[in-house]
Amino acid sequence: MMRIKLNRKLLVFVMIITAVLSQQVFASQPTLVTGTVELTKAATGWLLILIPTVAGLVLGYLAITKATATDQSIISEKNRLMKNVLIGAVLAESASGLVTLILGYYK
């Protein structure tokens, strides 16, 4: 139990040090950093549009195949796949939104 607490404390310490050092490094905004930030903003902007669209299409396909299935094992498999698609879409959308939020700090 103590080992886990020590690792968490170490992780928090490393995160704080990284945040402090990144403020000093990115304070001057060199061209490479500015270009990378803009590229990442553009990519995450597209992801925020594509993720729900693709997830909706996949869910629609799975719903149609589930509706045409008669075997109970196929229906339960489609339900599991639909649940996994929803969870993956929520996680991906949250991660993209978080990256966009963090990059908004570097304006």
Residue pairs with C-beta under 8 A, 6 or more apart in sequence:
26 33
26 106
29 106
33 106
37 103
37 106
40 99
40 103
41 100
41 103
44 96
44 97
44 99
44 100
44 103
45 100
47 92
47 96
48 93
48 96
48 97
48 100
51 89
51 92
51 93
51 96
52 89
52 93
55 85
55 86
55 88
55 89
58 85
59 82
59 85
59 86
62 78
62 81
62 82
62 85
63 78
63 82
65 78
66 74
66 75
66 78
66 79
66 82
69 75
69 78
